[in-house]
Amino acid sequence: MTENRPHLNIIDSRFLELDALRGLAAIMVVLFHYTINSNAVLLGWEFRYGVTGVDIFFMISGFVIFLTISRVKQWQDFVVSRFARLYPAFWCCMFLTAIVTMFFEPELVNLQRLLANITMMPIFFGQENMDQSYWTLLVELIFYFWILVLLVIGKIRSIVGAGLTFTVLIVLFHAFSPQYPSFHEFATRKIELLNHFPLFFSGILFYLIRNGIHVRRNSLLIVFSLLAACFLHYQGGRSQYHVTPTEHYVIFAIFHIVFALAIFGKLGFLNQAPLLFLGKISYCLYLVHQYIGMRLLLIFTDFWHINIYPALLITIAMVVFIAYLVNKFVEIPANLLIRNWYKHRNQKGSHTRSREIAMQ
């Protein structure tokens, strides 16, 4: 299936600005969860704009998808690559969260919920996520499924046309939702990519522009994608409950400007060790920060009566450390182990086929 790979001038050097942006997005989301509700009362303020940190993650996912598909020879390579990247760290963090949940709210943990969460798509089995932050993971999975379909049918080189078509259909689907309110509510709850796809599409377009591919056309499409993302503010995303439409529109615009600056090499000043470190562990940090972190914060403030500010710093330090441990001892080793197993399996199969051909 090598003919299905996009014929792009892939940039192989590490794009450090993306790691820095991941780190910033992770901190935004962490601060959002740690400064709202009762903690906002103790602090006297809240960082509600942090809810939009997931928007950056979605744009980055669209951007880096080419770094994955440029290295695959067949669709199975893509599946193994995404599985190795997502699931081992997720399982580790999910079980850690389940253990903490059993200590604080044992009634919320049962076999059905655990088994459903192992799939990363518990909503399809009528179960809640073990951690409410995990809702974004299914959005990512469905986006990868969309990419997989393009790979299987040999249309990955038409990804821009497919992305534009999908974006237009999504806008129309939401625009005419009063005609089918029940189905609209069901679809947007089960397939939340319908609420966020334009951000992935923007990431794809930014990658192509960085590679000098149809810069003018893709720049115009980014404007359309940005407008589509603004239109979807009220269509199921979590941000609508924390920021106003105008605020979200401005934030969307800022994120797109930031990406434009990044691809033209204007954000090199972000490549600082702390941000790059946070970017490296951002996936694990995202997976462990909410339920585990909120419970730690509750212990420090309500039971040990520590002032909210040192409690906040201690909690962030602890979840960062946990994320580092998972990244170092689970995420990276498991990723390499699975990839190496798959590589050796393919090599063995290739050698076996070669011998069979030679014997014919």
FENBEL-V655415 format. One record per residue. N is the residue number from 1. RES is the residue in one small letter. PSI is psi in whole degrees, 0 to 359 (999 if undefined). OMEGA is omega in radians with two decimals (* if undefined). Layout:
BEGIN
n:N res:RES psi:PSI omega:OMEGA
n:N res:RES psi:PSI omega:OMEGA
END
This chain:
BEGIN
n:1 res:m psi:21 omega:-3.13
n:2 res:t psi:335 omega:-3.14
n:3 res:e psi:346 omega:-3.11
n:4 res:n psi:353 omega:-3.11
n:5 res:r psi:143 omega:3.14
n:6 res:p psi:134 omega:3.14
n:7 res:h psi:81 omega:-3.07
n:8 res:l psi:155 omega:3.03
n:9 res:n psi:81 omega:-3.02
n:10 res:i psi:132 omega:3.09
n:11 res:i psi:114 omega:-3.02
n:12 res:d psi:339 omega:-3.10
n:13 res:s psi:148 omega:-3.11
n:14 res:r psi:125 omega:-3.14
n:15 res:f psi:88 omega:-3.00
n:16 res:l psi:330 omega:-3.14
n:17 res:e psi:328 omega:3.11
n:18 res:l psi:319 omega:3.10
n:19 res:d psi:319 omega:3.12
n:20 res:a psi:318 omega:3.12
n:21 res:l psi:323 omega:3.05
n:22 res:r psi:316 omega:3.13
n:23 res:g psi:316 omega:3.11
n:24 res:l psi:317 omega:3.14
n:25 res:a psi:319 omega:3.14
n:26 res:a psi:316 omega:3.13
n:27 res:i psi:322 omega:3.09
n:28 res:m psi:312 omega:-3.11
n:29 res:v psi:318 omega:3.12
n:30 res:v psi:311 omega:-3.13
n:31 res:l psi:326 omega:3.09
n:32 res:f psi:308 omega:-3.08
n:33 res:h psi:330 omega:-3.07
n:34 res:y psi:352 omega:-3.06
n:35 res:t psi:9 omega:3.12
n:36 res:i psi:173 omega:3.09
n:37 res:n psi:231 omega:-3.05
n:38 res:s psi:328 omega:3.12
n:39 res:n psi:331 omega:3.09
n:40 res:a psi:327 omega:3.10
n:41 res:v psi:317 omega:3.13
n:42 res:l psi:322 omega:-3.10
n:43 res:l psi:327 omega:-3.05
n:44 res:g psi:7 omega:3.10
n:45 res:w psi:167 omega:3.08
n:46 res:e psi:146 omega:3.13
n:47 res:f psi:71 omega:-3.07
n:48 res:r psi:337 omega:3.13
n:49 res:y psi:344 omega:3.13
n:50 res:g psi:342 omega:3.12
n:51 res:v psi:335 omega:-3.11
n:52 res:t psi:359 omega:3.09
n:53 res:g psi:328 omega:3.13
n:54 res:v psi:335 omega:3.10
n:55 res:d psi:321 omega:3.10
n:56 res:i psi:317 omega:3.12
n:57 res:f psi:319 omega:-3.14
n:58 res:f psi:319 omega:3.12
n:59 res:m psi:319 omega:3.12
n:60 res:i psi:320 omega:3.11
n:61 res:s psi:317 omega:3.09
n:62 res:g psi:322 omega:-3.12
n:63 res:f psi:311 omega:-2.99
n:64 res:v psi:355 omega:-3.08
n:65 res:i psi:329 omega:3.13
n:66 res:f psi:332 omega:3.10
n:67 res:l psi:336 omega:3.09
n:68 res:t psi:308 omega:-3.03
n:69 res:i psi:340 omega:3.11
n:70 res:s psi:345 omega:-3.09
n:71 res:r psi:1 omega:-3.10
n:72 res:v psi:145 omega:3.09
n:73 res:k psi:339 omega:3.11
n:74 res:q psi:163 omega:-3.02
n:75 res:w psi:333 omega:3.12
n:76 res:q psi:325 omega:3.09
n:77 res:d psi:319 omega:-3.13
n:78 res:f psi:316 omega:-3.13
n:79 res:v psi:313 omega:-3.13
n:80 res:v psi:319 omega:3.14
n:81 res:s psi:313 omega:-3.12
n:82 res:r psi:322 omega:3.10
n:83 res:f psi:312 omega:-3.12
n:84 res:a psi:326 omega:-3.11
n:85 res:r psi:323 omega:-2.97
n:86 res:l psi:313 omega:-2.85
n:87 res:y psi:315 omega:-3.10
n:88 res:p psi:312 omega:3.12
n:89 res:a psi:320 omega:3.13
n:90 res:f psi:313 omega:3.14
n:91 res:w psi:316 omega:3.13
n:92 res:c psi:310 omega:-3.10
n:93 res:c psi:324 omega:3.12
n:94 res:m psi:318 omega:3.12
n:95 res:f psi:325 omega:3.03
n:96 res:l psi:316 omega:3.11
n:97 res:t psi:320 omega:3.12
n:98 res:a psi:321 omega:3.12
n:99 res:i psi:315 omega:3.12
n:100 res:v psi:320 omega:3.12
n:101 res:t psi:320 omega:3.12
n:102 res:m psi:330 omega:3.13
n:103 res:f psi:319 omega:-3.07
n:104 res:f psi:320 omega:-3.09
n:105 res:e psi:70 omega:-3.05
n:106 res:p psi:334 omega:-3.13
n:107 res:e psi:344 omega:-3.11
n:108 res:l psi:353 omega:-3.09
n:109 res:v psi:122 omega:3.05
n:110 res:n psi:169 omega:-3.06
n:111 res:l psi:319 omega:-3.11
n:112 res:q psi:317 omega:-3.13
n:113 res:r psi:320 omega:3.12
n:114 res:l psi:312 omega:-3.12
n:115 res:l psi:320 omega:3.12
n:116 res:a psi:321 omega:-3.12
n:117 res:n psi:333 omega:3.11
n:118 res:i psi:328 omega:-3.12
n:119 res:t psi:344 omega:-3.06
n:120 res:m psi:8 omega:3.13
n:121 res:m psi:56 omega:-3.06
n:122 res:p psi:336 omega:-3.12
n:123 res:i psi:333 omega:3.11
n:124 res:f psi:350 omega:3.12
n:125 res:f psi:15 omega:3.09
n:126 res:g psi:24 omega:-3.11
n:127 res:q psi:156 omega:3.09
n:128 res:e psi:155 omega:3.02
n:129 res:n psi:144 omega:3.11
n:130 res:m psi:327 omega:3.03
n:131 res:d psi:134 omega:-3.04
n:132 res:q psi:338 omega:3.10
n:133 res:s psi:342 omega:-3.04
n:134 res:y psi:354 omega:-3.13
n:135 res:w psi:329 omega:-3.11
n:136 res:t psi:337 omega:-3.09
n:137 res:l psi:321 omega:3.12
n:138 res:l psi:327 omega:3.05
n:139 res:v psi:314 omega:3.11
n:140 res:e psi:316 omega:-3.12
n:141 res:l psi:317 omega:-3.12
n:142 res:i psi:326 omega:3.04
n:143 res:f psi:317 omega:3.11
n:144 res:y psi:325 omega:3.09
n:145 res:f psi:321 omega:3.09
n:146 res:w psi:316 omega:3.08
n:147 res:i psi:318 omega:-3.14
n:148 res:l psi:318 omega:3.11
n:149 res:v psi:317 omega:3.11
n:150 res:l psi:322 omega:3.11
n:151 res:l psi:315 omega:-3.07
n:152 res:v psi:319 omega:-3.09
n:153 res:i psi:2 omega:3.07
n:154 res:g psi:31 omega:-3.10
n:155 res:k psi:20 omega:-3.07
n:156 res:i psi:332 omega:3.10
n:157 res:r psi:347 omega:3.08
n:158 res:s psi:28 omega:-3.02
n:159 res:i psi:327 omega:3.13
n:160 res:v psi:313 omega:3.11
n:161 res:g psi:319 omega:3.12
n:162 res:a psi:319 omega:3.14
n:163 res:g psi:319 omega:3.10
n:164 res:l psi:315 omega:3.12
n:165 res:t psi:315 omega:-3.13
n:166 res:f psi:320 omega:3.13
n:167 res:t psi:316 omega:3.11
n:168 res:v psi:316 omega:3.13
n:169 res:l psi:321 omega:3.12
n:170 res:i psi:315 omega:3.12
n:171 res:v psi:316 omega:3.12
n:172 res:l psi:321 omega:3.12
n:173 res:f psi:317 omega:3.13
n:174 res:h psi:323 omega:-3.10
n:175 res:a psi:326 omega:-3.11
n:176 res:f psi:18 omega:-3.10
n:177 res:s psi:330 omega:3.08
n:178 res:p psi:341 omega:3.14
n:179 res:q psi:340 omega:-3.12
n:180 res:y psi:64 omega:-3.03
n:181 res:p psi:319 omega:-3.10
n:182 res:s psi:314 omega:3.13
n:183 res:f psi:322 omega:3.12
n:184 res:h psi:315 omega:3.13
n:185 res:e psi:318 omega:3.14
n:186 res:f psi:313 omega:-3.07
n:187 res:a psi:316 omega:-3.11
n:188 res:t psi:338 omega:3.09
n:189 res:r psi:324 omega:-3.11
n:190 res:k psi:327 omega:-3.09
n:191 res:i psi:79 omega:-3.02
n:192 res:e psi:353 omega:3.00
n:193 res:l psi:333 omega:3.11
n:194 res:l psi:340 omega:-3.13
n:195 res:n psi:351 omega:-2.98
n:196 res:h psi:358 omega:-3.02
n:197 res:f psi:321 omega:-3.13
n:198 res:p psi:331 omega:3.11
n:199 res:l psi:319 omega:3.04
n:200 res:f psi:318 omega:-3.14
n:201 res:f psi:319 omega:3.08
n:202 res:s psi:317 omega:3.12
n:203 res:g psi:317 omega:3.10
n:204 res:i psi:314 omega:-3.10
n:205 res:l psi:321 omega:3.11
n:206 res:f psi:322 omega:3.11
n:207 res:y psi:316 omega:-3.13
n:208 res:l psi:320 omega:3.11
n:209 res:i psi:319 omega:3.12
n:210 res:r psi:330 omega:3.11
n:211 res:n psi:7 omega:3.07
n:212 res:g psi:25 omega:-3.07
n:213 res:i psi:115 omega:3.09
n:214 res:h psi:57 omega:-3.00
n:215 res:v psi:313 omega:-3.09
n:216 res:r psi:313 omega:3.14
n:217 res:r psi:312 omega:-3.09
n:218 res:n psi:332 omega:3.07
n:219 res:s psi:319 omega:3.09
n:220 res:l psi:322 omega:3.12
n:221 res:l psi:328 omega:3.08
n:222 res:i psi:320 omega:3.08
n:223 res:v psi:316 omega:3.11
n:224 res:f psi:317 omega:3.14
n:225 res:s psi:320 omega:3.09
n:226 res:l psi:315 omega:3.12
n:227 res:l psi:322 omega:3.11
n:228 res:a psi:318 omega:3.11
n:229 res:a psi:320 omega:3.10
n:230 res:c psi:319 omega:3.13
n:231 res:f psi:329 omega:-3.07
n:232 res:l psi:6 omega:-3.11
n:233 res:h psi:316 omega:-3.08
n:234 res:y psi:10 omega:-3.00
n:235 res:q psi:41 omega:2.99
n:236 res:g psi:344 omega:3.14
n:237 res:g psi:155 omega:-3.11
n:238 res:r psi:334 omega:-3.05
n:239 res:s psi:333 omega:-3.08
n:240 res:q psi:341 omega:-3.12
n:241 res:y psi:355 omega:-3.04
n:242 res:h psi:336 omega:3.10
n:243 res:v psi:152 omega:3.13
n:244 res:t psi:162 omega:3.09
n:245 res:p psi:314 omega:-3.13
n:246 res:t psi:317 omega:3.11
n:247 res:e psi:318 omega:-3.13
n:248 res:h psi:320 omega:3.10
n:249 res:y psi:316 omega:-3.14
n:250 res:v psi:318 omega:3.14
n:251 res:i psi:317 omega:3.07
n:252 res:f psi:314 omega:-3.13
n:253 res:a psi:318 omega:3.13
n:254 res:i psi:316 omega:-3.14
n:255 res:f psi:320 omega:3.13
n:256 res:h psi:322 omega:3.08
n:257 res:i psi:318 omega:3.12
n:258 res:v psi:316 omega:3.12
n:259 res:f psi:319 omega:3.12
n:260 res:a psi:316 omega:3.11
n:261 res:l psi:321 omega:-3.11
n:262 res:a psi:314 omega:-3.06
n:263 res:i psi:340 omega:3.09
n:264 res:f psi:16 omega:3.01
n:265 res:g psi:28 omega:-3.09
n:266 res:k psi:3 omega:-3.11
n:267 res:l psi:25 omega:-3.14
n:268 res:g psi:335 omega:-3.14
n:269 res:f psi:345 omega:3.11
n:270 res:l psi:347 omega:-3.06
n:271 res:n psi:64 omega:3.12
n:272 res:q psi:148 omega:-3.03
n:273 res:a psi:314 omega:-3.12
n:274 res:p psi:316 omega:-3.13
n:275 res:l psi:321 omega:3.12
n:276 res:l psi:323 omega:3.08
n:277 res:f psi:314 omega:3.12
n:278 res:l psi:324 omega:3.09
n:279 res:g psi:322 omega:-3.14
n:280 res:k psi:321 omega:-3.10
n:281 res:i psi:10 omega:-2.98
n:282 res:s psi:321 omega:-3.13
n:283 res:y psi:311 omega:3.14
n:284 res:c psi:322 omega:3.12
n:285 res:l psi:318 omega:3.10
n:286 res:y psi:321 omega:-3.07
n:287 res:l psi:331 omega:-3.04
n:288 res:v psi:350 omega:-2.90
n:289 res:h psi:325 omega:-2.91
n:290 res:q psi:289 omega:-3.04
n:291 res:y psi:312 omega:-3.12
n:292 res:i psi:314 omega:-3.13
n:293 res:g psi:318 omega:-3.14
n:294 res:m psi:324 omega:3.11
n:295 res:r psi:321 omega:3.06
n:296 res:l psi:316 omega:3.14
n:297 res:l psi:322 omega:3.11
n:298 res:l psi:318 omega:3.11
n:299 res:i psi:314 omega:-3.09
n:300 res:f psi:320 omega:-3.04
n:301 res:t psi:317 omega:-3.04
n:302 res:d psi:327 omega:-3.08
n:303 res:f psi:321 omega:-3.13
n:304 res:w psi:353 omega:3.07
n:305 res:h psi:41 omega:3.05
n:306 res:i psi:142 omega:3.09
n:307 res:n psi:144 omega:-3.02
n:308 res:i psi:326 omega:-3.08
n:309 res:y psi:308 omega:3.05
n:310 res:p psi:327 omega:3.10
n:311 res:a psi:321 omega:3.13
n:312 res:l psi:316 omega:-3.14
n:313 res:l psi:319 omega:3.14
n:314 res:i psi:318 omega:-3.14
n:315 res:t psi:314 omega:3.13
n:316 res:i psi:317 omega:3.12
n:317 res:a psi:321 omega:-3.10
n:318 res:m psi:316 omega:-3.13
n:319 res:v psi:328 omega:3.05
n:320 res:v psi:319 omega:3.13
n:321 res:f psi:317 omega:3.10
n:322 res:i psi:316 omega:3.13
n:323 res:a psi:320 omega:3.11
n:324 res:y psi:316 omega:-3.13
n:325 res:l psi:317 omega:3.13
n:326 res:v psi:318 omega:3.12
n:327 res:n psi:315 omega:-3.05
n:328 res:k psi:319 omega:-2.99
n:329 res:f psi:351 omega:3.13
n:330 res:v psi:301 omega:-3.01
n:331 res:e psi:304 omega:-3.08
n:332 res:i psi:310 omega:-3.14
n:333 res:p psi:317 omega:-3.12
n:334 res:a psi:320 omega:3.10
n:335 res:n psi:311 omega:3.14
n:336 res:l psi:319 omega:-3.13
n:337 res:l psi:313 omega:-3.12
n:338 res:i psi:316 omega:-3.14
n:339 res:r psi:318 omega:3.13
n:340 res:n psi:319 omega:3.08
n:341 res:w psi:316 omega:-3.12
n:342 res:y psi:321 omega:3.12
n:343 res:k psi:313 omega:-3.14
n:344 res:h psi:324 omega:3.11
n:345 res:r psi:318 omega:3.13
n:346 res:n psi:320 omega:3.12
n:347 res:q psi:319 omega:3.12
n:348 res:k psi:317 omega:3.12
n:349 res:g psi:322 omega:3.12
n:350 res:s psi:319 omega:3.11
n:351 res:h psi:321 omega:3.14
n:352 res:t psi:317 omega:3.12
n:353 res:r psi:323 omega:3.14
n:354 res:s psi:319 omega:3.11
n:355 res:r psi:320 omega:-3.14
n:356 res:e psi:319 omega:3.13
n:357 res:i psi:320 omega:-3.12
n:358 res:a psi:330 omega:-3.10
n:359 res:m psi:348 omega:-3.11
n:360 res:q psi:999 omega:*
END
